[in-house]
Amino acid sequence: MKIEYDPETDTLTITLRDARVKESDEVRPGVIADFGYDGGVVGFEILDASQHMEKPMTLEYAIAEPASVVREKAGKYGRSSTT
């Protein structure tokens, strides 16, 4: 995955995989989804990105634990997995 912000065009581009784009659709105003020849999503473009982000030049990356790990920890410590 690759994330690029272009301050000149105020565009945020999120590329999910390296594949040729067959078509692009504006799925919501200012949000363009790119689709590959296999029909799968290749990436997204967000126009006027600074209007939707607090700090477009900053990136926070987080990986969520799988649900099975969360349930296991909750059971181990006697907590409900929904809290």
N, C-alpha and C positions, 0 to 999 in steps of 0.2 A: 504494500500500500504506500502511496506517495501523496503528500499534501503540499500544495503550493499556493501561496498568496501573492498576487500581483498588485502592488499598491497603485500602480499607474491606472489600471482598469478597475481596481477595487473588486477583483474576482478571486474567489477561493475555488481551487480545483482539487478534487479528491479522486485519485486514480486507484481503483481497487485491484486491478490486474492489468497486465501488459497484453492487450488484445486490440485488434483493429476495430474501430467503431463503424458500425453499419448505419445506425440512425441515432438521432438525438431528439428527445421530446421535452418540452417545457411542462413538467408535471405539476408545478405550482408557479405562480408568478415569480420570476427571478430564480427558479430552481430548474436546472436542465439535467436530465438523466441521459447518459450515453449507453447505448446497447450494442453488444457485439453481434457477429454473424451467427452465433449460437443462440441468440435471444437473451443471454444473460447480461446483467448490469456490468459495465466496465468502469463507470465512474459518474461523478456529479460535478456540476459547476454551480456556484452560488454567486449571483450577480449582486452588486452593491453590498458586498460582504460586511463592510464595516458598520452597516446599519443593523446587522444581525449578531454581531460579535462584539464583546467588550474590548478585546485586544487582538486584532487580526494578525499581528506579528508574533504572537505567543501561542504555543501549543502545549496542551496538557494531554498526556497519553496514559490511559489506565486500562488494565486488563482485569476483567471481572472473574471471580472464581466460578467454576462450574457449579450448578445448582446441587449436584451430588456432594461436593465438598462442603458447601454451606450447610446442607442438611446433616452431614456427618458431624461437623463441629457443633451444631446446635444440639444434637442428641448427646454428644459427649459431655457437654456442659449443662445439660438439663434445661435448655431453653427451647422455646418453640422456634421453628425455622421461619415463621412469619414475623418475628419481632426483631 
